[in-house]
Amino acid sequence: MPYTTTQQQPIATEFTAASTVDDVLAGIDLSGRNVVITGGHTGLGREMTRALSRAGAAVTVAARNPTKAAAALDDIPGVETHRLDLVDPDSIDAFVTHFLGTGRPLHILINNAGIMGGALARDNRGYEYHFAANHLGHFQLTNGLLPALRAAGGARVVTMTSGGHRLTDIRWDDPNFEHSEYDGHIAYGQSKTANVLFTVELDRRWSADAIRGYAVHPGIIVTTNLGPARGAGEDPTFSAEWMQMLRSQGLLDDDGNAVIAPELGLKTPEQGASTAVFAATSPLLADIGGVYLKDNDVAPVDDTPPTTEFDGPPPTDVAPHAIDPASAQRLWSMSEQLLSA
């Protein structure tokens, strides 16, 4: 299986797994740059909003509840909030119309919001919720904002993914679990593979317009709100089963506190958000795109077979199936068809 590009290999940056958003932004001035972040009011998204705003960027946070988002961002001056529901196509279209109507170019789009876990749920179209929220919503949003991205004369699209992409390729014959037993881990993994493949094809299609794409694995940040909730940016309900799973993977200690060990991928929000900010701003990536990053660098490829059995933090380097160019083109076409149905 061919890899997407010879660029999918580390470039030996000066940053590490322990670097924070402020570390990677040191010396970078974002004055005059416009940024949109989905779910930019909580968890990793809030750290991105804070850091990019402090570096001079004008940040718009897209959230299901903009009033709640504005309250959460009250201490960060100048941030705008606007409604966006990633599983509601009309809401996405309304956000796109609003932003394009401002006439502003869009220099950085961070597709950050997402969900993980929980029982089977479907959106109003019948699409499985992980695939709809984590991939299709961001696919529609990014394509809608293309005129503003082109107008920037140099833009970056950063899409948050996860080492969970290693669990599965796209379930091409049944992406919405209509004909097979539902598995929440596989559903999440499929959506994260979709995030990487989307990045690969976006970069192939749009790099000639100076729009580059990056897929980012942030690490494992137990203190964020990514969990079994129905709705990007909502507070999850951490069940006893969920907590036990986190303990069994070494992510929580016996007292229920998050384990922080960035060299193992276990990070604070400030560390976890850094790779997305690095992808969005670093001059080291000026000539690189369509790649999967982690720990503030381009990640190596790891063709170790997938497994759902882990004794500790799972492997997180990029799997070949997630950067296959033929699969990336196939997913793009399938996503267009699903949105037009």
N, C-alpha and C positions, 0 to 999 in steps of 0.2 A: 504494500500500500504506500503510495507516494506521500511524503510530507508536504505541507502547504508551501513551505519556503525554506531555503537554507538559512534564513534568519532566525529560525526557531532553535536558538542556542544561546547560552549566556554570553553577555558582553562585558562581564567583569566591571560592574559599576562600583563606585566608592561606598554604596549604601549596603546595609545588611538587613537581616530579618528583624533586628531590634530597632532599626531606624524609624523615626516618627514622621508625621506629616510636616512638622516644622523643620525637621532635618532636611527633607528632600526639597522643601521650598526655600531654603536659605539662599538669599541673593537673587531670587526670582521675583520680578515685578509684573503683576497681572493687571495693572491699571489699563482700563479701556477694553478689557476682555469680558465677554458675556458667557455665563455658565448656566446650564440647566442641570439639576440633580433630582432624580426621582427618589422619594423617600429621604430627602436631605435634612430632615428635622430630628432624626433619631438614630442612635447607634453609630455605625460607621458613617452613614450619610451626614450626620450632624458634625462629625469631626472633619469631613471633607468641606462642608459648608463653612465652618469656622475658619479653617486654614486658608481656603481659597479666597474668602472674603477679606481676611486680614492681609493677604498678599495683594489686594487691590481689585479683585474681580467683582463684577456685579452678578450676584447669584440669584437665580430664581429656583425656588424649591417647589416641586410638583408633589402634591399629597392628596390623599382621599379626603382629608378633613383639613382644609387650609387654615381654618381658625385655630385648631389644635396645633398645627404646625407653626403658625405665627407665634403662639404663646411659648412653644418650646424653643424658639429662636429669638426670643425677646432681647437677649443679651448680646446678640450679634447684629450690629447696626447695618441698615441698608439692604437687608435680604428681603426679596419679594416671595410671596407664596401664592400659589394658584392651584385650583382643583384639578386632579387627574386620578382617574380610576383605571388601572391597567387592564381590567377585565370588562370594561365598558367602552366599546368602540366609539360611541358618540361623545363620551367624556374625553377620549384621546383626541378626536377631531376638534373638539371645542378648545382644548389646550393649544393645539397646533395653530388654529385660527387666531387665538389670542396672541400667541408669541409672534407669529408672522405679521400680525397686524401692528406690532410695535415698530416694525421696520428695522429691528436690530439684527446684526449678524450674530451667529452663534459660534463661538470659538471652541467651547468645550461642552459636550453632552455626556453626563455620567448616568448610565442606566443602572441604578443602584438598588432600587426597591425589589423586594421579593419575599417569597414564603418558602417554608421547608417543613415537611411532615404533616401529620394529621390524617384523618380518614378521607376516603374518596369524596371529592366534591367537584362539581362542574359549574361552569359559568352559564349564562343564559343561552349561549349557543350550543351547549352540550359538550364543550371542550374541557378536558381535564384541567384542574385549576393550576397546578404547577406550570404546565406547558403554556396555558393562557396568560398567567400573570408574569411569569419569569421570562418567557420568550415572546409570545405573540404580541403582547401589549407593547413591549419595547421595540419590537420589529415595526409595528405600525407607527409608533411615536417617532422613531428615527427617520423612517422614510418620509413622514409628514414634514419633518423639520429640515429636510434636505435643502430647500432653497436658502434657508438661513445659514446652514453649514457651508454651502457653496459661497455665500456672500462674505464669509469671514476671510476668504483668501488664504486659508490654512486653518483647519479645524481637526479636532480629535474626538472620537467617540469611544468612550470607555465603558465596557459592559462587565458587570461583576458576575463572575462564575464561581466555581468551587472545585476542589479536588474530588468532589462527589461526581464529577463528570466521568470519572474512571469506572463507575459502576455499570455503565451501559452506553451503547451507541443509541441513535434514534431508533425507536420502534416503528420502522417505516410502514409496516402493515397494520399497526394498531396503536398509533401514538396517544389516543385518548382512552385506552383500556376499555373499549367497547366490546371486545370479543375475548378477553382474557382476564384472569384474576388480578385484582389491583394490588400493587405493592408500592407503598409510599416512598420507600427508599429509591426504587427504580424510577418512579415518576419524577422525583427530585433530580436524580442523576441525569435522566433524559433532558430535563429542562436546562441543566447546566452544560451538557454537551451541546445543546442548541445554542447557548450563549457563545460558545467558542466558535462553532461553525458559522454562526451569523457574523462574527468578527472577521473570520477568514474571507468570506465572500464580500462583505462590505468593503474591505480594504482592496480586494481585487477590482471591484466595480468603481470605487470612488477615489482611489489614490491619485488618479490623473487630475482630479479636481482639488488636490491637496487636502483631502479628507482621509485621515488614517484611523484604523480601528485597532483596539487593544482589548483583550479579555484578561481579567485580573482575578486571581485567587488571593483573597486577602489574608488567609490564615484562618485559624479557628478562634473566634472571639465569643466566648460563652456569655459575656455580659451584654451582648447586643440583643435586639428584639427579634432576630430571625429565628422563628420557631413555628410550632404547629398552630398558627393562627390563620384565619381565612381573610386575607386582605393585606396587601403590602403596607407596612408601616404600622400595623396594629400590634398591641401588646399580646404576646403569646401566653398561653396557659401551660405552665410547665408541670406536667403530671408526674406522679411518682415513677411511672415507667420511663418517662423521658429523663428524669433526673438520674435514675439508675443506669440508663444507657450512657449518659455523660460520665458518670463515675466509672463505669466499666471500661471506657475508652481512655481513662486517665485525664479527663478534662476538668473534673471537679475533685477536690480533696474530700476527706471524710466528713468535714464540717460543711460541705456544700459550697465552698469558695472556689472560684475559677483558678486553675493552675496557670501561671504565667511562665512560659519557657519559649521565647521566640525562636530559638534554634530548633525547636520541635514543632514550630508552627502555632504555638499557643500564645496569643498576643493580647495586648491591651487594645482598646479602640484606637488610640493614637498610633500604635504600631500597625494595626490592621488596615487602617485607612491610607497608610503611606504609599502603598504600591499603586493604588488608584490615582492618587495625586501625582505620583511619579509618572505614571502613564499619561496623565492629562497635561503635564507641563514640562517634563525634562527635555532639554536639548539633546541629550544622549540618544533619544529615540527619533530624532528629526528625519532620518532616512530609513526607519524601520517601522513596519506595520503588519497587521494581520497575524499577530503573535499572542501567545498566552504568557502572562507574567506572574511571578510570585516573588516575594522577598526583595522587591525593588530591582528586579533584573528579569531578563527573558529566561524562561524556565527550559531545562533540557527535556527531551522526549524520553519517556519511560514506557516500554512495551510489556511491562509485567502484567500478566493476566489479572482481570478484575476479581475482587473478592469482597464479600460482605462481612468477613470475619477479621477483626482487628484486635491485637493485644494492646494497642496504644493508638496514638494519632495515625491515621491512614496515610498512605503515600499520596502526594499531591502534584508531582510533575505531570506534564501533559501527556495524555494517551494518544497514540496515532489516530484512532478513529475520530478524535475531536478536531483534527487539523487536516483532514483529508479534503482536498479541493473539490473532488467530484461530489462528495457528500455535502459540502458547503453549498454548492450550486443547487443540488437537489433539495436541500432544506429551504433555501430561498424561494424556489418555485413552489414547494408545498405550502410554505407560509403565505405566499400571495394567494394561492387557491383557497386556503382556509379563511382568509380575511375577506375574500370576495364571495364566499358561499352564502 
